[in-house]
Amino acid sequence: MLATLIPLFDETEAVKAYSLFTQRKNSLLNPSMFSTATFDGAGSILGLELIDQIGLETIASDKEVFIEVSPVSVYVPINEQCKAPHDKIVLLMDPRITPDESTVARLHELKNMGYKLAMRKLAVIDFEKYRPILLLLDYVLLNHAKIDIEKAKIYFGRLFPNIKLCAVNVNSQKDFDKLKAKGGYELYEGQFFRAPVKKSEREVAPLKVNYIELINVVNAPDFDLTKAADVIGRDTGLVVSLLKIANRLSVNSEVTSIRHAVAMLGQKELKRWINTAVTKELCADKPNEIMRYTLIRARFAEELAGLFDMAGLADELFLMGLFSFLDVMLDKPMKEALKMVKVSKEIEKALTGKGGELAPVLDFIHHYEAADWQEVSRLLILQEIDDKSVYEAYQSSMEWYHDLFA
């Protein structure tokens, strides 16, 4: 099974929900799925399987989760599979689910059980045809480029006032700002929150410069623990966090000195802690999702190292993932942002689109995060990797991120 999460934002760029997209098998190794995709996982709902395995809290905290259902799976005994609170589950349909009498009756049953309903990919010309289903929906996901939102506000406001409109394919900050100004949408899905920075917007804040210096200290070969301790000492938040970690490791005595704490962690653990803690601080003035994406991507890249025959490059892959949003964090084009940090040539080449030995992993992650399952399947065949191993790597990354802030 393959699975990935895609966030849905409100107008403040706060994440309000996640769409959980899944695929049971490698479609290119199972060509029959192209004609029977509707029945993939007919006896179960894959998204609910993942929630059952690692818990709703690990996946989405207290947020709603949109989970795909097919014309077949919508009829399975969902209550037997769903252990999460029903009001946190939004069953996401597409027009393969038709507004026939039996389907509408089933959707009424699911609403009465406490589940929420949503539909995507519904064309404007089909709105009237799908009226029986639209009357039951909590959300409808619309391609903003194909919708006149002024007309949509009037149409849905009069006929379906309980539906929340969600704009999808919002892939630039400019589009997001325009849609927000016009109003009508409650949620937004797309790449706008992490679109690459094309030009320098402003000077890097002094505090961020301090964090960059700390990253450079610990990522230098055989770095000096004393120098790292001195840089950490400039930031109260990092000091408190470091002492808490060190005191948990100390058995016989309390750690009160920064240098003592640094020595206790040692180079390897200190480097890992600083890279994750500093990333959190660099993302402090950005949407929270940037930090989540960054850290999960870093861990996912590290987990994929062995699968891509790069076990010896696991640390570099972690850093590549960690710095993959450096342009967004620093409000500078990636090429300029990388001049501020000391990274290997291979990391620099991967992040600036110049290829290199690490690039295949980053390319794979981009397709995986976008739920581009056909391309993911193709790449898995080329690399001779089974999808179960990739799924386990992604699941492990989500659990690691959850535990990091638990």
MISENU-332305 format. One record per residue: x, y, z of N, C-alpha, C in turn. Coordinates in steps of 0.05 Angstrom, whole numbers, plus 5000, padded with zeros to 4 digits. Example, Ala and Ser with C-alpha at 12.3 -4.5 7.8 and 13.67 -1.06 7.14 Angstrom:
2
526448865156524649105156526449345156
525749555142527349795143525850015157
REM end
This chain:
406
501749765000500050005000501750255000
500850464986502150724987500250924999
501251125013499451315026500951575030
499551805027500652065032498552255041
499352465055497552665065497852925050
495553055043495653315030493953505047
495053735055493653915074491554085061
489554165077487554355069487754585089
487954835078488455065094485955245096
485855405117483855625117485255875107
483856105108484856345096487256465112
487756365136490056455151492556275146
492256085128494255885122494755695145
492755655162492855455183491555195172
492754975177491754715168489254645184
487054585170484554515183483854225178
484954105157484353825151486553705133
486453445130488353315111486753125093
487553105068486552905050488552675051
487552435056489352195057488852035031
490852045013490651904988492251654989
491151434979492351174981492151014955
493850814953493750624931494650354942
493050144936493649884948496049754935
496249754908498349604894499649784873
502049704865503349834843501749784817
500449994807498649954784500049864759
502649924756504049844732504849544733
504949434757505449154760502848994760
500549144762497949014762496249164742
496749124716495349274695492349254695
491349044707488449014708487149234725
488749364742487649584759486849824742
487949854718487250084702484350064694
483349824690480449794683478649734706
479849664729478249594752479049754777
480049994772481050164795478850214815
476350224805474050274822473950064844
474849824839474549604858477049544873
479149714870481549674886480949704915
481549494930480949494959477949494964
476449344948473549354950472549274978
473949094991472949005017473749175040
475249385035476149565057476749835046
477050025065477750305058480550345067
482450385048485250395055485950605076
484750845073485351055092484750975120
482550835124481750745151483750535161
484850375143486850175151489250315163
490150535150492450685160491850805187
489550925190488751055215488750845237
487750605231487650385250490350295259
492350305240495050215246496550405263
496450665258498150855272496651065288
493951075285492351255301491951525288
489551635292488851895281490552115292
491352105317493052305329495752335315
496852105308499452105294499152225266
497052165253496652255225495852555224
493952635240492852905236492153045262
493052955284492453085310489453105313
488353345318485453365323483953455298
485153435275483953535250482353325236
480553415218479053235202480853105181
480152865173481552725152479652645130
480152735105478652655082479652385072
477952185070478751925061477151835037
478651745016477351664991475551414995
473251424983471451194981470651154952
470350904944469550844916466650754916
465550714892462750624890462250354904
464450204908464149944921464649984951
466850114958467650134987465650295003
464050464990462150625005460050445018
459850205008457750015019458949825040
461549825044462649635064461849725092
461949535111461249605139463349795151
463150045145465250235154465650245184
463450215199463650235228465550015239
465749785225467449575235470349645230
470949815211473649895205474550155219
472550325224473250585234473150595265
475550635277475750655306476150945314
476451125295476751405300473951535304
473851765318471351905321470151965294
467651905290466351935264466352215254
466152405273465952685264468652795253
470852635256473452715246473952585218
472152415209472552275184470652405163
471852495140470352595118470652395095
468552275086468652075065468652225038
470752205023471252354999470552194974
468552284959467652154935468452304910
468252164887468452304862466052214844
465752314820463352254804463051964796
464951794802464451504798462051414815
461651554838459351494855457051654844
455051514833452851644819450451684837
448751884831446451954849444051774845
444551504844442251324842440951284869
438651174869437051154894438451004916
439750774910441050614931443450764942
444950904925447251054935446451274953
444351424945443451644962442451544989
441151314989440151205014442551125032
444651015020447050935035448451185047
448551395031449751645041448151765065
445551735063443851815086444651655111
445051395108445851225130448451325142
450451375125453051465135452851725149
451251915139450852165153449652125181
447751945182446551885208448451755228
450551625217452551505234454551715245
454451955234456152165243458452235225
458752095202460852155183460152405167
462152545158461752775140462252675111
461252825092461452745064462552975047
464152905027465353095009465452974981
465553154961465853064933467753234919
469353114900471253264884470853184855
472153344837472053294808469253294796
467453434808464753454798464553694779
463853644754463753854734461254034738
461454284730459154464734456654364720
456954244697454554154682453153924696
454553804716453353574730452153654757
452253904764451253994791448353914794
446653974775443753914778443253614779
444753464763444453174763445053054790
447053174804447953074830446653214854
444453354848443053494870442453314894
441453064890440852894914443352844932
445652834919448152794935449053054946
448953274930449753534940448253614965
445753534967444153604991445253475016
446953275013448053125036450953205043
452153355025455053415028455653625049
457953585062459053785080461053965065
462453845045464453985030464253915000
464954094983465354034955467954164946
469654004933472354094925472254184896
472854434890472454544864475154644853
475554594827477954694813477554994808
478855164823478355444823478755564795
480455444779480955554752478555514733
476755324740474455274723471855364735
472055514757469655604771469555904773
467256024767466756304773465756324801
467456394820466756384848464456564855
464056784841461856964847459256824841
459056674819456656524812456356284831
458656164838458555924856457456004883
458256244893457356334919454256364919
453256474897450356514895448956244893
449956074875448755814870448655634895
450955594908451055424931449755564955
449955824957448655964979445655934979
444455924956441555904954440655614956
442055434942441055154941442254964961
444755014968446154834986447754995007
446355135024447755315043449455185063
449154915067450754775087453454675076
453854705050456354605038458554815041
460954725049463254895050464854855024
465555065010466955054985469955044990
471354864976474254824979475454864951
477455044950478855094925481254904923
481554754900483754574896485554684874
487954574872489954664852490654954855
490855044881491755314886494855294889
496255354868499055284867500955524868
499855764873501655994876500456174898
502256324911501356504932499556724920
500156794895498557004882495656904878
495256654870492556544867491156524894
492656444914491456424941490456694950
492156904947491357174956488957274941
488757214915486457304899483957164908
484056904912481756754920480756844947
482656884965481956974992480557244992
481557424974480357694972477457674962
476957494943474257474932472357344951
473357164969471657024988470056804975
468756654991467056434982468156154989
470756134989472055874996472755875026
472255645038473055605066475655455069
476355295050478855145051480255155024
482955135025484655155001486654925001
486854794977488754574974490554634950
493154594954495054644932497854694942
499654764924502454794931503155084938
501155264941501755544945503455594970
503055444990504455495016507355425015
508155264995510955184993512155224966
510955404950511955464924514755574926
516555494908519355594909519455904907
521256014923521656304922523256384898
522256564882523556644856525356884859
524857054880526557294883526657354913
528757504921529157574949526957774957
525557704979523457874988524458075010
526357975027527258145049529858035060
531058195077533558105090532857885111
534757705114534457495134534657615162
532657545179532657655206535157565221
536257745239538657675254538457415269
536057355281535757105296536156865277
535156885253535456665234538356635226
539756855224542656845218544156685239
543356725264544556575287543956275284
541456205276540855925272542455805249
542755955228544355855205547155805214
548255985230551055955240551255695256
549255635272549255395288549155145270
547455155250547354935231550054885218
551355105210553955085197556054965216
555855035241557854935261557554625263
555054525266554754245272554954075246
554654195223554854035199557654045187
559554185200562354175192563553905200
565453805185566753555192568153575220
567453375237568753365264568553635278
566053735281565654005292566454025322
566854265331567754325358565254345376
565054175396562754175414562654435430
564954545437565054785453563955025437
564655035411563655255394560655225391
559654985388556754935385555355025411
556554965434555255055460555155355462
557155495452557255785454555055905436
554555785413552555895395549755835406
549355595417546855525429546155715452
548255795467547855975490546656245483
546556315457545456575449542356565448
541256325449538356305446537156155470
535556305485534456185510532755935505
531155945484529355715477530955465472
533155495457534855265451536255165476
537055345493538355265518536555095535
534055195539532155055556531554775544
531154765518530654505505532954315508
535354415504537754245507538054135535
537654305555538054215583535954015590
533454035580531453835585532253565575
533253565550534053315538536353185553
538353355560540753255574539953145602
538153285615537353195642535852925641
534452875619533152615616535152395613
537452465601539552265596541352225621
541352425638543052405662541752235683
543352045694542251855714542751955742
545252035748546052085775546052385783
546052565764546252845772544853015751
543953255761542553445743544653595726
543953635701545653785683544854075683
546654255689546054535691547654705672
549754605661551554755643550954685614
551054875596550654835568552854645557
555354705564557554535554557354255565
556454225590556053955601553953805585
551753945579549553825564550453745536
551953915523552953865496554753615497
556553605517558353375519556753115523
554553125539553052885544551752775519
550752955502549452865477551552755457
553852875456555852785437555252895409
557152865391556952985365554552895349
554152635347552052525330549252615339
548652575365546052645375545652945376
547753095382547553395382546953495354
548253385334547853465307544953415298
543953175305541153115297539153295312
539653345338537853515353537853805342
540253905337540454185328539154215301
539654035283538454055256535354065257
534153895275531253895277530254135293
531554205315530654425332530954695317
533154725303533554975288531555005265
531054775252529054785230526354885240
525654785264523154875276523155185280
525355295289525555575294525555735267
526955625247526955765221524155775208
522455585216519755575205517755735222
518655855244516855975263514956185252
515856335231514256545219512856445193
512856185189511556065166509155895174
507455815155505355625162506455385175
505155285196506155045211506754805193
505254795170505554565153508354555140
509654785137512354785127514254625144
514054655171515654505189515054205187
512454145187511653855185512753735160
512353865137513353765112516353725112
517753925123520653925123521753685139
520753655163521853445180521053165171
518453135162517652875152519252805127
519653005109521152955085524052875091
525253015111527952945118528152655128
526352585146526452305156525752105135
523852165117523051995096525451945077
526852155070529252125053531251945066
531651975092533551805107532651515106
530051475111528951205111529151065083
529051235062529251125035532051055027
534051135042536851105034537550815027
536850635044537550355038536050245014
533550335010531950234988533050324961
534350564961535650664937538550604935
539450404951542250324951544050554959
543250714978544750944987545050945018
545250705030545350685059547550855071
549750875057551951035067551551335065
549451415052548851705048546351785064
545551625083543051685098543151965111
545452035123545652295137545352525116
546652485093546452695073543552725062
542252495059539452505050537652645070
538152595096536652735117537053035114
539553125111540053415108538853525082
538953365061537653455036534753515040
533353335054530553375060530153615078
531853635097531653855117531954125104
533754145084534254405071532554445045
530754255040529254275015527154505015
526654615038524854855040526455095050
529055095047530655305057529955575044
529255565018528455805004526055935017
524055765025521655865037522255975065
523955835080524655915107526056185108
527756235088529356475088528356685069
526156635054525056815035527156895014
528656695005530656744984530556514964
531256574938531456354919533356134930
532955894923534455674934537455714930
538255804906541155844901542356044920
540956254927541956454946541856344974
539756204981539456105008541655905014
542455744995544555544999547255665003
547655914995550156044999550656105029
548456105045548656165073549255915090
548855675079549355435094551555265081
552855115097554954945087553854665082
553354605057552354335049554254215028
554053965025555753825005554853904977
556553864958555953924930553653754920
553453514930551253334921548553444931
548453534956545953654966545253904950
547254064945546754314930545754254902
546954054889545953984862543153884862
542453714882539753614883537653834888
538354024906536354224913536154454892
538054474874537954674853537254554826
536454304826535554174802537754094782
540154064792542353994775543153694776
541353534786541753244786543653164809
545352964803547152854823546052604835
547552474852546852204862544552214882
544052444895541752454914539152534901
539252644877536852744864534652544859
535252294853533052094849531252064873
532452084897530752054921528952304924
530052534920528452784922526252784901
526852704877524852684855522652494863
523352264874521452064882519552174904
520752314924519152424946517152634935
518052804916516152994904513752864893
514152644877511852504866510152364887
511552264907510152124929508352314944
509452544951507852744967505452844951
505652844925503352944908501452724902
501852484912500152244907500052194877
502252234863502452174835503251874832
501251704837501751414841502851284816
501951374792502951244768505951284765
506951534770509751584768511251454790
510151454814511351304837511751014830
509650894818509750614810511950564790
512250744770514250724750517050734762
517450924780520050954793520750714811
518750594824519250364841520150124824
518950094800519749884782522649924773
523350174766526050224756528150174778
527450234803529250204825529049924838
527149764828526749494839526149504869
524249684876523449714904520549634906
519849484928517049414932515649634947
513049674940511649894952511149864982
511249614992510849575021513149715037
515549685027517849805041517650105041
516650225019516350515018514150605037
511950465037509750525055510750515084
512250315091513250285119515150515125
516750605105518550835110516951085115
514851135100513151375103511751365130
510651135136509251095162511151155185
513551035184515551085204516251375207
516351525185517051805185514851965199
512351895194510152035208510251985238
510751735245510951665274513251815287
515551825273517851965284517152265289
515852385270515152665273513252705296
511352535299509452555321510852525348
512652325350514152275374516052515381
517052645360518952865364517653085380
515053125377513753355391511753255412
511752995417509852885437510652985465
REM end
